[in-house]
Amino acid sequence: MSISPVDFASLLCSRLCHDLLSPVGALNNGLELLNDETDPDMRARCLELLNESARTSANKLKFFRLAFGAAGGFGERVDVREARQAVEALLGDNKRLNLQWMVEATELPKAAVKVLLNLALIAGDTLVRGGTVTIGTEESADATEIVLRAEGPRIVLDPDLRATLTDGPVDDTAVAPRAAAAFLVHELVREAGGSVVVSEPVDGALLFGAALPNR
């Protein structure tokens, strides 16, 4: 069953608010502490926390603009450098995550870039104790293929996310805000006539693959 555009917009907004609540809340708390604090060392520490929270908020917004929104322009293809910067900014805020970028193309179809970004978001979330996300692509005359490898000491992928990625939701109540990225991947790939596959975790690694036919 498909989800209405209004309901899907609500899912994306809920995901945005969830991810931005922590850094924005930290900004608010830091400002309150700064107003009440007189010790120079503590004020310096408060400023450091404020800078870190502001950077995290900006990085998340930059990522979500490209992953969920219309950033990258209205053309059919997107400069891969934008995608790399967005992923580096998102994963870089988590000190326990590393990125291996294996994409050689200079630009990719917009739908493929959005699939790549949202899979990167999901892959990073599966590495609950940190690890490495490796991203690669291959584009031929027939299709654009995307592969991500999440590797770490502990990998957790919610069964609902896996099902949404590969099969889509059972009904319009089956998609929670945390699955918004998975649903977007599924819909983008479905509209392109492609497919998504997700492996089982083996030897501390989980693979995500998507193929989007070029029209």
N, C-alpha and C positions, 0 to 999 in steps of 0.2 A: 504494500500500500504506500502511496506517495505521501509526502508531507507538504502541507500548503506553504507557499512562500512566506506567509506571515509567521507561521509556527517555526519555520527554519530560521528566519531572521531573529526570532526570540531565542532560539537555541544558541546562535552565534553571539548574540548580545550577552546571554548568560555566561558563556565561556569567557568572553572578554572581561566581564565584570569580575568573574572568579579569579582570573589570572592577574588582574590589575589591582585587586583589593589589597593584597599584601604590600606591594611597594608603595602604593598611594597612601595606605594607612600608616606605613612607616614614615612617610613624609610628614603627615599630619602630627604624629606622635613626636617626631624630631623637632618640629617647629614649636610645639608646646613645651618640650624640655628646654629648648634654646631660650625661650622667653623667661623661664624661671631660673635658669642656671647662671651662676656668677663666676664659678671657678673656671679659669682660662683653659685648663687641660680638658675639662668636661665639655666646655663649649667647642673646643677643637674637635673632640670626638663626635659631638652632635653634628657638626658640619660635615665630617667624613661620612656619617651615616646618611645624612641628607643627600650628599652627592651620589652615594651609591644607590640610594632608592630612586633618585631622579634618573640616573643612567639606566637602571633596570626598567623603569616605566617607559622611557623613551625607546629602549631596545624592543620591548614587547609590542609597543604600538607600531614601530617600524615593521616588525615581522607580520603582525596581524593585518596591516594595510595591504601587504602584498599577498598574504596567504588567503585572506577572506575578502578583501576589498578590491578597489579598482586601481591600486598603485601599479606602476609599470606601463601606464598608458592604455589606450584603447585599440592598439594594433593587435595583430594575430600572434606576434612573437615578443618575447621579453629577453632583455639582456641578462645573461646568466650571472653577471657580476652582482646584480641586485639581489638575486636569490641567495648567492653565497654570503653576501654581507648580512642579509636578514637571518640566515641560519647561524652564522658565526655570532651575531649579536644575541640571539636567543639562547644558544647552548653555552656561550661564553659566560653568561650570568650564573650558570651552575658550575662551580669550580670543580665538580667531580666528573664533568662531561668533556670529552674531546671530540673533535671533528676531523674526519679524513675526507677531503674533497677530491673525488676522482672524476669530476665532470670536465671533459675537454672541449665541449661545444661552447661557442661564444653567445649563442642565443637558442632558445627553445620555444615551442608553442606555449601560449599562455596557459592553456589547460594543464599541460605537463608540468609547468612550473608550480602551479597551485597544488597539484597532486604531490610533487616532490616536497614542497614546504610542509604540507599537512602530514605527510608520512614522516617527515623529520620531527615534527612536533610529537607525534605518537611514539616514534622510536625513542626519543629522548625521555618521554614519560615512563617507558617500560624499564628503563635502567634505574631502578629505585636506589641502588647503592653506587651509582656512577658507572662510567665505562666509556666506550667509544662508539660513535655513530659514523659509519662509512657510507658515502653517497656516490653512486655512479649512474651514468646514463649512456644510452646508445641510440642514435637516431639514424634510421635508414629511410629509403623512399617509401616504405610501407608503414612504418610505425615508429613511435618513440617509446623506448623501454627505460624504466626507472627501477633501480635496485638499491635498497638500503639494508645495511647490516648493523644490528644493535648487538654489542658485545660487552658483557660485564659479569660481575660475580653473582648478581641476582637479577633475573628478568621476570617481570610480571606484566602480562597482557590480559586485561579483562576479557572474559569470553564474549560479552556483549559487543565490545569494540571489534574483536575478531570477526564476529558474525556480521556486524554492520559493514565492515570493510569488504568482505567477500560476497555476502548475500543480500545486504541491505536490511532494513528493519522489517520485523514481522508486521507491525502496524504502526500508526502514527503516535502511539504512546510508548513505543519501545526505544525511542532515542532520547537519552538524557543529555543535558548540556555538555557533559564530559565526552560524549560521543559525537559532538558536532563536527569535529575535524574528520572523523571516520566516515560520517555520512556524506560530507562534501566530497571526499575522495571517491566514494562509491558512485555518487551521482555524476561527477565529472567523467569518470571512466565509463560508466554505463552509457551516457549520452554520446561518447565517442565510439561506442561499440567495442570497447576493450575489456580487460579483465584485471582483477587484483588477486594476488596470492599471498598467503602468509604461512610461513613454515612453523613447525613446532620448535621450541628452544632445544638446541642440541649443542653440547659442549660449550655452554655459556654464550651462545649466539642465536639470534633470531633474524630471519630474513623477511623483508617486505619487497614484493615485486608488483609492478604495474606496467601494462602495455596499452598504449593509446594509438589506434590506427590513424595515420595521416590522411586527411581527406583533401 
